[in-house]
Structure formats: C-alpha cells, structure tokens
Amino acid sequence: MTRPPLLGVNIDHAATLRQARYRGHHASPHAEPSPLAFAREALAGGADGLTVHLREDRRHIQEDDVRALAALPGARLNLELACTPWMTEYARRLRPAAACLVPESREEVTTEGGLDVAGQRDRVAATVAALAAAGIEVSLFIGPETAQVDAAVAVGAPVVELHTGAFAHAWGTPAADAELARLRVACEHAHRRGLVVNAGHGINYDNIRVLRALPHLHELNIGHTIVARALLTGARAAVAEMKALLRGDA
C-alpha cells in the first residue's frame, strides 16, 4: 500500500494574525498568537514538518521567528525564500533542513505563481548550488508545467513543489478537472525525471480529498486552511484532522 503524503504545516498566517496587532512589536511579551506555540501544537497534532516564508518585506514571519523554529527540538524546518543573495546567505547561516525557492512580489497577498526556473536558469542554479553546499535540501516552487520540471532538473534541484493554486481557484467548477490533469501529468513527468514531488498552495479540507490521490506525492505543504480551522478547533486538532484526511481516514 502506498503511504500517504507527509504533511508540512505552513505557519505563516499565525504570524499574519499577530502582525495585524503587533506589527513593529512582534517581540513584545504580549504579542499573540505565538508562531512558536502554534508550531508546537502543530507537531503535537502530527505535522511532519514546519514551513515558513521569510518574505523580504517581513509582512508575517520575522527573523526571530525563524531562529526560534529552527531551534525547536524534533522539528524539520522548510524555509521558503526568494532567490536573492541576502536570502541565500541567510539560509546558509541558519541551515534549515530544507529550503524552497519561490517567486516573490511585494504587491501580491501571497505567492500567486510558480518560479520561472526556465527563464532564469543561471541565477537559480547558482542559488541551488550554494544552498546544497551548506547541506540544505533544495526544492523549487514551480507551476505544473513539464518545461519547468525539466528546468528544475537542469539546475540540479532534487525536489520540486508543484503550485496547486490554479486547481484550488478552479475547485468547484468544471475547470478543476483540467487543472487536476495538469498536476497529474507534472507529477508523472517529475517522477520520471528522478525528482521528489511535493505540492502546495490553496489546499483545504475539501479539495485535499482529490489531491491526495495524485501519484508520487512525497509531501503537501498546507497553511492557511489549517490556521483558519485552528481558530475554531485549536491547532493540534486542526492538524490532526488534516492528517486523517491525508491517510484517507475521513
């Protein structure tokens, strides 16, 4: 029997809620909710790893948060970062278990597209090499396109994370089937090319029932929906519910 995908819990939006009240004062003893406390509850609920995006404008996760999470015993930290020299050097110093290169725009609310690896191969290849030399597993957040998968292979990345946002936006409409088919083709192609296949963006407690059946998935990174559910149930229960869905128990 094929094992279910691992669950990486993205805790960015726990920090988003904190920053709504404590922007500029995140280190205050009164600042809440604590991303670190949320992370502990996520691990207690069965999270296989933690994901955070240290954005250049520091809109949610802060450097203090990343350092605290990296020091959390038993936590596998996946650091999402833009493909810039400063972020690369920061990751090399921190040495998280994994780093995921993502596109970044200050105007977007959240990451809305995949990294154009094919259009910036030299830049991405240099970043992949620098992170790998520090012992960091590198993944590339890409759209479900065979050209981008092939480019990921060309730059030496061992892992891709397929952007599921188009499928999530189409969920509940006839267009969802076509987006699911694109994801399936990309999963198969990446697997044939020897890549580990992860996926994430816009996954929720409803569409996960379809996405979990995609072939060759190693890990799903899920954030906003878990943070939202946690407001009603608590973080531990919200993560445990998602884990049950990944196993097909619900």
Backbone as CSV, one residue per row, in Angstrom:
resi,resn,N_x,N_y,N_z,CA_x,CA_y,CA_z,C_x,C_y,C_z
1,MET,0.844,-1.204,0.000,0.000,0.000,0.000,0.878,1.252,0.000
2,THR,0.587,2.227,-0.862,1.346,3.463,-0.939,1.095,4.310,0.301
3,ARG,2.166,4.803,0.885,1.988,5.622,2.081,1.394,6.972,1.697
4,PRO,0.621,7.589,2.584,0.060,8.910,2.292,1.159,9.964,2.273
5,PRO,0.936,11.085,1.615,1.932,12.164,1.621,2.179,12.676,3.034
6,LEU,3.384,13.142,3.260,3.700,13.806,4.513,2.985,15.159,4.558
7,LEU,2.819,15.674,5.764,2.156,16.965,5.950,3.141,17.988,6.496
8,GLY,3.459,18.968,5.664,4.206,20.123,6.134,3.219,21.239,6.444
9,VAL,3.240,21.736,7.656,2.295,22.781,8.062,2.969,24.146,7.941
10,ASN,2.402,24.985,7.096,2.902,26.343,6.923,2.248,27.233,7.979
11,ILE,3.064,27.849,8.814,2.522,28.610,9.938,2.586,30.124,9.711
12,ASP,2.838,30.539,8.463,2.948,31.968,8.173,1.768,32.776,8.703
13,HIS,0.557,32.243,8.532,-0.618,33.063,8.833,-0.948,33.113,10.326
14,ALA,-0.284,32.294,11.123,-0.333,32.543,12.569,0.397,33.859,12.852
15,ALA,1.510,34.067,12.134,2.242,35.329,12.274,1.479,36.490,11.650
16,THR,0.736,36.231,10.566,-0.086,37.287,9.963,-1.072,37.853,10.981
17,LEU,-1.692,36.960,11.735,-2.655,37.397,12.750,-1.955,38.206,13.842
18,ARG,-0.791,37.755,14.247,-0.029,38.514,15.253,0.325,39.903,14.731
19,GLN,0.817,39.976,13.496,1.267,41.252,12.939,0.121,42.242,12.732
20,ALA,-1.113,41.729,12.619,-2.255,42.625,12.464,-2.386,43.559,13.660
21,ARG,-1.935,43.127,14.805,-1.999,43.960,16.010,-0.611,44.406,16.483
22,TYR,0.406,43.601,16.243,1.720,43.850,16.841,2.812,44.112,15.805
23,ARG,2.448,44.622,14.640,3.470,44.955,13.638,4.445,45.974,14.224
24,GLY,5.722,45.663,14.171,6.740,46.514,14.775,6.985,46.196,16.229
25,HIS,6.147,45.337,16.804,6.287,44.984,18.227,6.146,43.468,18.416
26,HIS,6.574,42.696,17.414,6.355,41.249,17.478,7.102,40.593,18.631
27,ALA,8.168,41.243,19.115,8.942,40.661,20.209,8.361,40.986,21.584
28,SER,7.287,41.748,21.618,6.657,42.077,22.899,6.176,40.802,23.595
29,PRO,6.297,40.723,24.918,5.776,39.553,25.638,4.266,39.417,25.526
30,HIS,3.612,40.480,25.069,2.151,40.445,24.921,1.714,40.049,23.513
31,ALA,2.665,39.959,22.586,2.318,39.680,21.194,1.750,38.263,21.061
32,GLU,0.614,38.175,20.399,-0.024,36.885,20.189,-0.800,36.906,18.873
33,PRO,-0.999,35.723,18.284,-0.544,34.407,18.745,0.945,34.205,18.466
34,SER,1.537,33.306,19.212,2.943,32.992,19.038,3.110,31.938,17.950
35,PRO,3.826,32.230,16.858,4.076,31.205,15.848,4.800,29.981,16.421
36,LEU,5.657,30.205,17.401,6.365,29.080,18.011,5.393,28.176,18.760
37,ALA,4.467,28.772,19.532,3.475,27.966,20.239,2.571,27.239,19.253
38,PHE,2.201,27.926,18.148,1.386,27.283,17.119,2.145,26.098,16.531
39,ALA,3.438,26.280,16.284,4.252,25.200,15.720,4.305,23.996,16.653
40,ARG,4.445,24.243,17.938,4.471,23.124,18.903,3.158,22.341,18.858
41,GLU,2.047,23.057,18.781,0.756,22.388,18.710,0.594,21.627,17.392
42,ALA,1.110,22.201,16.305,1.048,21.522,15.008,1.821,20.209,15.053
43,LEU,2.988,20.226,15.662,3.779,18.995,15.788,3.065,17.980,16.669
44,ALA,2.432,18.455,17.726,1.682,17.558,18.601,0.496,16.939,17.872
45,GLY,-0.042,17.665,16.881,-1.163,17.150,16.108,-0.759,16.217,14.988
46,GLY,0.553,16.071,14.773,1.021,15.118,13.772,1.721,15.715,12.576
47,ALA,2.026,16.999,12.585,2.755,17.605,11.464,4.093,16.903,11.283
48,ASP,4.436,16.644,10.029,5.720,16.006,9.728,6.831,17.034,9.542
49,GLY,6.453,18.280,9.376,7.426,19.346,9.209,6.747,20.692,9.316
50,LEU,7.557,21.742,9.398,7.065,23.112,9.501,7.609,23.915,8.329
51,THR,6.764,24.739,7.737,7.174,25.593,6.631,6.898,27.043,6.986
52,VAL,7.871,27.907,6.689,7.692,29.351,6.865,8.321,30.074,5.689
53,HIS,7.751,31.209,5.339,8.270,32.040,4.253,8.767,33.340,4.866
54,LEU,10.072,33.517,4.877,10.641,34.786,5.329,10.649,35.734,4.136
55,ARG,9.605,36.539,4.047,9.476,37.451,2.919,10.368,38.671,3.110
56,GLU,10.755,39.278,1.996,11.659,40.429,2.068,11.030,41.602,2.805
57,ASP,9.699,41.741,2.752,9.063,42.857,3.450,8.658,42.493,4.881
58,ARG,8.957,41.258,5.297,8.690,40.792,6.676,7.235,41.023,7.069
59,ARG,6.318,40.714,6.172,4.909,41.003,6.448,4.304,40.075,7.485
60,HIS,4.898,38.884,7.669,4.376,37.986,8.705,5.514,37.362,9.514
61,ILE,6.161,36.359,9.009,7.264,35.724,9.730,8.456,36.672,9.818
62,GLN,9.066,36.721,11.018,10.233,37.557,11.266,11.470,36.676,11.471
63,GLU,12.624,37.279,11.393,13.861,36.521,11.582,13.907,35.868,12.958
64,ASP,13.401,36.549,13.975,13.351,35.948,15.317,12.525,34.668,15.307
65,ASP,11.418,34.684,14.572,10.564,33.504,14.483,11.328,32.335,13.855
66,VAL,12.026,32.628,12.768,12.736,31.570,12.054,13.797,30.939,12.948
67,ARG,14.546,31.765,13.664,15.581,31.226,14.555,14.969,30.355,15.643
68,ALA,13.859,30.793,16.208,13.211,30.013,17.273,12.685,28.689,16.729
69,LEU,12.118,28.713,15.550,11.582,27.490,14.952,12.701,26.527,14.578
70,ALA,13.811,27.068,14.102,14.945,26.214,13.730,15.526,25.500,14.944
71,ALA,15.366,26.103,16.112,15.899,25.504,17.337,14.900,24.575,18.024
72,LEU,13.709,24.438,17.467,12.671,23.619,18.093,13.035,22.146,17.975
73,PRO,13.178,21.429,19.088,13.588,20.023,19.023,12.608,19.176,18.212
74,GLY,13.153,18.348,17.346,12.331,17.411,16.593,11.583,18.007,15.423
75,ALA,11.837,19.283,15.099,11.106,19.935,14.020,11.959,19.968,12.753
76,ARG,11.378,19.540,11.639,12.048,19.654,10.339,11.559,20.945,9.695
77,LEU,12.457,21.921,9.580,12.077,23.242,9.099,12.351,23.368,7.603
78,ASN,11.333,23.810,6.876,11.425,24.115,5.454,11.274,25.623,5.309
79,LEU,12.335,26.296,4.876,12.339,27.748,4.768,12.089,28.158,3.325
80,GLU,10.972,28.842,3.086,10.694,29.389,1.765,11.384,30.743,1.647
81,LEU,12.019,30.990,0.503,12.759,32.231,0.344,12.866,32.625,-1.119
82,ALA,13.010,33.924,-1.332,13.231,34.434,-2.676,14.656,34.120,-3.102
83,CYS,14.852,34.084,-4.394,16.147,33.718,-4.967,17.039,34.963,-5.042
84,THR,17.487,35.427,-3.851,18.328,36.622,-3.768,19.592,36.300,-2.979
85,PRO,20.671,37.060,-3.185,21.908,36.790,-2.443,21.733,36.872,-0.929
86,TRP,20.978,37.889,-0.446,20.827,38.032,1.008,20.096,36.831,1.601
87,MET,18.985,36.440,0.966,18.207,35.315,1.473,19.011,34.015,1.398
88,THR,19.785,33.865,0.338,20.614,32.664,0.202,21.628,32.585,1.331
89,GLU,22.291,33.702,1.620,23.293,33.701,2.689,22.630,33.496,4.052
90,TYR,21.451,34.066,4.232,20.723,33.857,5.487,20.436,32.370,5.695
91,ALA,19.954,31.710,4.659,19.654,30.282,4.759,20.922,29.471,5.002
92,ARG,21.999,29.854,4.370,23.270,29.124,4.567,23.740,29.223,6.012
93,ARG,23.524,30.365,6.649,23.904,30.516,8.052,22.967,29.731,8.965
94,LEU,21.686,29.777,8.655,20.691,29.108,9.501,20.732,27.591,9.362
95,ARG,20.930,27.127,8.134,20.958,25.706,7.800,19.685,24.948,8.210
96,PRO,18.539,25.362,7.667,17.327,24.566,7.892,17.456,23.234,7.172
97,ALA,16.583,22.305,7.486,16.630,21.014,6.800,16.384,21.177,5.312
98,ALA,15.498,22.090,4.958,15.131,22.273,3.555,14.886,23.749,3.270
99,ALA,15.085,24.108,2.011,14.782,25.461,1.553,14.045,25.359,0.232
100,CYS,12.984,26.131,0.097,12.181,26.129,-1.124,12.270,27.507,-1.770
101,LEU,12.784,27.552,-2.993,12.908,28.817,-3.709,11.576,29.169,-4.346
102,VAL,11.097,30.360,-4.046,9.780,30.804,-4.519,9.909,32.178,-5.162
103,PRO,8.994,32.510,-6.080,8.958,33.887,-6.590,8.372,34.789,-5.523
104,GLU,8.651,36.079,-5.620,8.128,36.972,-4.596,7.886,38.350,-5.180
105,SER,6.699,38.898,-4.893,6.351,40.256,-5.301,5.733,40.953,-4.107
106,ARG,6.157,42.174,-3.846,5.610,42.911,-2.701,4.132,43.226,-2.877
107,GLU,3.659,43.245,-4.137,2.264,43.607,-4.379,1.301,42.462,-4.117
108,GLU,1.775,41.218,-4.153,0.873,40.094,-4.005,0.528,39.863,-2.543
109,VAL,-0.650,39.293,-2.303,-1.055,38.960,-0.936,-0.306,37.727,-0.465
110,THR,-0.210,36.737,-1.347,0.547,35.529,-1.071,1.153,35.083,-2.396
111,THR,2.006,34.085,-2.381,2.699,33.676,-3.600,1.695,33.131,-4.609
112,GLU,1.532,33.834,-5.727,0.452,33.522,-6.659,0.886,32.772,-7.906
113,GLY,2.147,32.479,-8.040,2.603,31.736,-9.217,3.875,30.983,-8.923
114,GLY,4.249,30.129,-9.865,5.459,29.358,-9.682,6.701,30.125,-10.121
115,LEU,7.845,29.665,-9.669,9.129,30.244,-10.031,9.437,29.925,-11.495
116,ASP,9.839,30.928,-12.256,10.188,30.714,-13.661,11.638,30.243,-13.725
117,VAL,11.831,28.969,-13.492,13.178,28.400,-13.499,13.752,28.433,-14.915
118,ALA,12.940,28.099,-15.891,13.405,28.056,-17.275,13.897,29.422,-17.746
119,GLY,13.318,30.502,-17.225,13.675,31.836,-17.667,14.846,32.450,-16.926
120,GLN,15.327,31.803,-15.859,16.451,32.344,-15.077,17.337,31.209,-14.562
121,ARG,17.725,30.342,-15.468,18.448,29.128,-15.075,19.749,29.419,-14.340
122,ASP,20.545,30.351,-14.840,21.846,30.600,-14.210,21.689,31.076,-12.776
123,ARG,20.761,32.000,-12.563,20.535,32.541,-11.224,20.049,31.455,-10.270
124,VAL,19.086,30.664,-10.714,18.544,29.607,-9.860,19.587,28.525,-9.618
125,ALA,20.342,28.159,-10.641,21.366,27.130,-10.493,22.412,27.539,-9.462
126,ALA,22.812,28.805,-9.477,23.805,29.279,-8.512,23.259,29.212,-7.085
127,THR,21.989,29.567,-6.923,21.369,29.513,-5.598,21.227,28.080,-5.121
128,VAL,20.784,27.191,-5.995,20.656,25.773,-5.647,22.004,25.221,-5.201
129,ALA,23.052,25.528,-5.946,24.380,25.023,-5.620,24.862,25.556,-4.272
130,ALA,24.626,26.842,-4.018,25.078,27.441,-2.759,24.364,26.824,-1.566
131,LEU,23.061,26.603,-1.681,22.305,26.003,-0.579,22.682,24.543,-0.384
132,ALA,22.823,23.814,-1.483,23.191,22.401,-1.382,24.562,22.237,-0.743
133,ALA,25.485,23.160,-1.022,26.826,23.096,-0.441,26.790,23.254,1.076
134,ALA,25.720,23.886,1.580,25.551,24.046,3.032,24.792,22.876,3.644
135,GLY,24.506,21.860,2.846,23.815,20.682,3.364,22.315,20.835,3.455
136,ILE,21.752,21.775,2.681,20.317,22.057,2.709,19.656,21.393,1.514
137,GLU,18.564,20.657,1.754,17.792,20.088,0.653,17.017,21.216,-0.025
138,VAL,17.166,21.323,-1.341,16.579,22.445,-2.071,15.401,21.970,-2.918
139,SER,14.296,22.703,-2.833,13.164,22.466,-3.715,12.831,23.751,-4.450
140,LEU,12.165,23.604,-5.575,11.751,24.742,-6.380,10.233,24.739,-6.492
141,PHE,9.617,25.868,-6.195,8.159,26.004,-6.242,7.778,26.403,-7.661
142,ILE,7.238,25.465,-8.423,7.002,25.698,-9.848,5.566,25.381,-10.231
143,GLY,5.127,25.958,-11.339,3.842,25.595,-11.896,3.901,24.188,-12.463
144,PRO,2.743,23.536,-12.621,2.714,22.160,-13.127,2.931,22.112,-14.638
145,GLU,4.142,22.436,-15.044,4.496,22.511,-16.457,5.745,21.676,-16.697
146,THR,5.726,20.863,-17.739,6.862,19.971,-17.993,8.135,20.756,-18.271
147,ALA,8.026,21.920,-18.919,9.217,22.722,-19.194,9.887,23.178,-17.901
148,GLN,9.087,23.543,-16.899,9.650,23.961,-15.612,10.233,22.768,-14.858
149,VAL,9.604,21.620,-14.978,10.162,20.404,-14.367,11.526,20.106,-14.976
150,ASP,11.625,20.163,-16.296,12.894,19.898,-16.969,13.954,20.927,-16.568
151,ALA,13.539,22.179,-16.406,14.478,23.210,-15.981,14.969,22.942,-14.555
152,ALA,14.085,22.438,-13.699,14.492,22.096,-12.331,15.578,21.025,-12.340
153,VAL,15.419,20.051,-13.206,16.449,19.017,-13.349,17.752,19.648,-13.827
154,ALA,17.655,20.546,-14.791,18.838,21.151,-15.387,19.644,21.972,-14.380
155,VAL,18.970,22.595,-13.408,19.695,23.429,-12.430,20.133,22.635,-11.208
156,GLY,19.823,21.349,-11.169,20.325,20.490,-10.104,19.479,20.398,-8.861
157,ALA,18.220,20.828,-8.926,17.352,20.722,-7.747,16.848,19.288,-7.601
158,PRO,16.894,18.717,-6.399,16.419,17.353,-6.218,14.913,17.243,-5.988
159,VAL,14.266,18.380,-5.683,12.854,18.377,-5.282,12.123,19.509,-5.997
160,VAL,10.890,19.244,-6.414,10.012,20.309,-6.873,8.755,20.316,-6.007
161,GLU,8.214,21.501,-5.810,6.907,21.639,-5.164,5.969,22.233,-6.193
162,LEU,4.980,21.460,-6.604,4.057,21.904,-7.635,3.030,22.872,-7.062
163,HIS,2.856,23.983,-7.736,1.909,25.016,-7.316,0.492,24.542,-7.653
164,THR,-0.313,24.330,-6.617,-1.674,23.832,-6.806,-2.716,24.946,-6.808
165,GLY,-2.263,26.199,-6.892,-3.180,27.331,-6.796,-4.223,27.385,-7.887
166,ALA,-3.842,27.081,-9.134,-4.820,27.139,-10.227,-5.923,26.115,-10.009
167,PHE,-5.536,24.933,-9.537,-6.544,23.916,-9.216,-7.437,24.401,-8.080
168,ALA,-6.840,24.969,-7.042,-7.622,25.426,-5.892,-8.616,26.516,-6.294
169,HIS,-8.180,27.438,-7.159,-9.085,28.505,-7.608,-10.226,27.942,-8.456
170,ALA,-9.927,26.858,-9.186,-10.945,26.267,-10.069,-11.842,25.275,-9.344
171,TRP,-11.517,24.935,-8.116,-12.260,23.918,-7.374,-13.750,24.268,-7.321
172,GLY,-14.565,23.283,-7.622,-15.997,23.505,-7.633,-16.539,23.953,-8.968
173,THR,-15.663,24.075,-9.958,-16.077,24.455,-11.312,-15.615,23.366,-12.278
174,PRO,-16.135,23.362,-13.502,-15.705,22.363,-14.493,-14.217,22.446,-14.828
175,ALA,-13.611,23.608,-14.607,-12.190,23.776,-14.936,-11.276,23.003,-13.995
176,ALA,-11.793,22.566,-12.861,-10.948,21.860,-11.893,-10.392,20.565,-12.457
177,ASP,-11.165,19.866,-13.261,-10.695,18.593,-13.817,-9.478,18.800,-14.704
178,ALA,-9.484,19.856,-15.502,-8.344,20.131,-16.375,-7.105,20.490,-15.558
179,GLU,-7.290,21.255,-14.487,-6.152,21.617,-13.645,-5.609,20.391,-12.908
180,LEU,-6.500,19.518,-12.493,-6.057,18.284,-11.841,-5.257,17.428,-12.824
181,ALA,-5.698,17.397,-14.074,-4.987,16.631,-15.100,-3.586,17.199,-15.322
182,ARG,-3.468,18.531,-15.311,-2.146,19.158,-15.444,-1.230,18.748,-14.307
183,LEU,-1.763,18.730,-13.109,-0.969,18.326,-11.951,-0.537,16.864,-12.065
184,ARG,-1.433,16.032,-12.524,-1.112,14.614,-12.662,0.033,14.405,-13.671
185,VAL,-0.058,15.093,-14.797,0.998,14.993,-15.816,2.336,15.475,-15.244
186,ALA,2.296,16.586,-14.513,3.527,17.114,-13.933,4.115,16.174,-12.893
187,CYS,3.256,15.564,-12.087,3.732,14.588,-11.095,4.427,13.416,-11.783
188,GLU,3.797,12.890,-12.792,4.361,11.744,-13.509,5.682,12.123,-14.172
189,HIS,5.713,13.279,-14.800,6.920,13.706,-15.506,8.068,13.940,-14.523
190,ALA,7.789,14.613,-13.410,8.826,14.867,-12.414,9.364,13.558,-11.843
191,HIS,8.475,12.631,-11.592,8.907,11.333,-11.070,9.809,10.618,-12.070
192,ARG,9.430,10.653,-13.338,10.262,10.021,-14.374,11.638,10.672,-14.462
193,ARG,11.696,11.969,-14.188,12.974,12.683,-14.258,13.790,12.529,-12.982
194,GLY,13.285,11.755,-12.031,14.043,11.453,-10.822,13.886,12.457,-9.702
195,LEU,12.877,13.316,-9.774,12.669,14.330,-8.753,11.717,13.841,-7.665
196,VAL,11.934,14.325,-6.454,10.952,14.173,-5.383,9.858,15.205,-5.640
197,VAL,8.606,14.799,-5.462,7.488,15.671,-5.822,6.684,16.075,-4.582
198,ASN,6.688,17.355,-4.291,5.831,17.940,-3.268,4.785,18.820,-3.952
199,ALA,3.839,19.324,-3.187,2.822,20.209,-3.758,2.260,21.103,-2.663
200,GLY,1.711,22.236,-3.078,1.099,23.130,-2.100,0.526,24.378,-2.727
201,HIS,-0.333,25.042,-2.029,-0.979,26.330,-2.281,-2.478,26.135,-2.514
202,GLY,-3.244,26.711,-1.599,-4.695,26.700,-1.727,-5.345,25.365,-1.375
203,ILE,-4.579,24.442,-0.821,-5.151,23.148,-0.439,-5.980,23.345,0.824
204,ASN,-7.183,22.742,0.847,-8.041,22.885,2.022,-8.648,21.541,2.425
205,TYR,-9.525,21.571,3.401,-10.092,20.336,3.939,-11.069,19.664,2.981
206,ASP,-11.425,20.341,1.926,-12.338,19.796,0.928,-11.565,19.227,-0.260
207,ASN,-10.761,20.080,-0.925,-10.086,19.612,-2.138,-8.962,18.619,-1.874
208,ILE,-8.520,18.509,-0.619,-7.476,17.533,-0.293,-7.922,16.108,-0.617
209,ARG,-9.225,15.847,-0.574,-9.735,14.506,-0.846,-9.439,14.074,-2.281
210,VAL,-9.299,15.047,-3.181,-8.949,14.755,-4.570,-7.435,14.798,-4.763
211,LEU,-6.803,15.810,-4.217,-5.369,15.985,-4.424,-4.539,14.849,-3.835
212,ARG,-5.004,14.271,-2.748,-4.204,13.223,-2.100,-4.011,12.006,-2.994
213,ALA,-4.824,11.868,-4.036,-4.725,10.715,-4.933,-3.742,10.940,-6.086
214,LEU,-3.160,12.136,-6.186,-2.176,12.359,-7.243,-0.979,11.430,-7.038
215,PRO,-0.377,10.963,-8.119,0.708,9.985,-7.987,2.023,10.618,-7.537
216,HIS,2.799,9.833,-6.793,4.195,10.153,-6.452,4.356,11.334,-5.508
217,LEU,3.308,11.747,-4.812,3.440,12.873,-3.899,4.200,12.461,-2.645
218,HIS,5.223,13.224,-2.333,6.004,12.967,-1.119,5.483,13.776,0.059
219,GLU,5.165,15.045,-0.195,4.740,15.932,0.895,3.813,17.010,0.351
220,LEU,2.821,17.373,1.150,1.957,18.506,0.857,2.203,19.580,1.913
221,ASN,2.403,20.803,1.456,2.568,21.924,2.376,1.269,22.715,2.413
222,ILE,0.683,22.787,3.604,-0.657,23.360,3.774,-0.622,24.340,4.937
223,GLY,-1.170,25.536,4.731,-1.083,26.542,5.768,-2.367,27.244,6.112
224,HIS,-2.867,28.105,5.223,-3.971,28.999,5.572,-5.179,28.255,6.106
225,THR,-5.559,27.176,5.451,-6.771,26.461,5.878,-6.614,25.872,7.276
226,ILE,-5.395,25.445,7.615,-5.161,24.885,8.957,-5.216,25.988,10.008
227,VAL,-4.603,27.125,9.707,-4.658,28.247,10.647,-6.107,28.704,10.838
228,ALA,-6.864,28.752,9.739,-8.268,29.154,9.839,-9.072,28.158,10.670
229,ARG,-8.874,26.868,10.433,-9.599,25.847,11.201,-9.195,25.885,12.675
230,ALA,-7.938,26.218,12.918,-7.449,26.271,14.295,-8.158,27.323,15.134
231,LEU,-8.680,28.377,14.495,-9.436,29.379,15.239,-10.679,28.774,15.881
232,LEU,-11.189,27.692,15.276,-12.393,27.044,15.791,-12.082,25.823,16.647
233,THR,-11.032,25.099,16.303,-10.775,23.807,16.950,-9.496,23.745,17.757
234,GLY,-8.600,24.731,17.560,-7.258,24.638,18.109,-6.316,24.028,17.083
235,ALA,-5.046,24.399,17.156,-4.077,23.980,16.145,-3.857,22.472,16.141
236,ARG,-3.768,21.882,17.316,-3.497,20.443,17.380,-4.599,19.646,16.688
237,ALA,-5.831,19.983,16.961,-6.957,19.265,16.354,-7.041,19.548,14.855
238,ALA,-6.752,20.782,14.443,-6.822,21.127,13.022,-5.798,20.322,12.222
239,VAL,-4.606,20.170,12.765,-3.565,19.391,12.084,-3.922,17.913,12.079
240,ALA,-4.404,17.415,13.199,-4.786,16.001,13.274,-5.888,15.672,12.268
241,GLU,-6.824,16.592,12.068,-7.895,16.369,11.097,-7.327,16.291,9.678
242,MET,-6.379,17.182,9.355,-5.779,17.146,8.025,-4.965,15.869,7.814
243,LYS,-4.286,15.433,8.858,-3.527,14.173,8.753,-4.463,13.006,8.479
244,ALA,-5.605,13.004,9.126,-6.586,11.932,8.903,-7.077,11.945,7.466
245,LEU,-7.278,13.140,6.911,-7.706,13.252,5.524,-6.612,12.745,4.573
246,LEU,-5.371,13.028,4.874,-4.268,12.557,4.033,-4.193,11.017,4.050
247,ARG,-4.504,10.442,5.183,-4.495,8.967,5.297,-5.717,8.340,4.647
248,GLY,-6.723,9.160,4.337,-7.964,8.622,3.810,-8.899,8.111,4.889
249,ASP,-8.653,8.545,6.135,-9.493,8.086,7.249,-10.769,8.911,7.382
250,ALA,-10.870,9.991,6.635,-12.038,10.866,6.765,-12.488,11.319,5.383
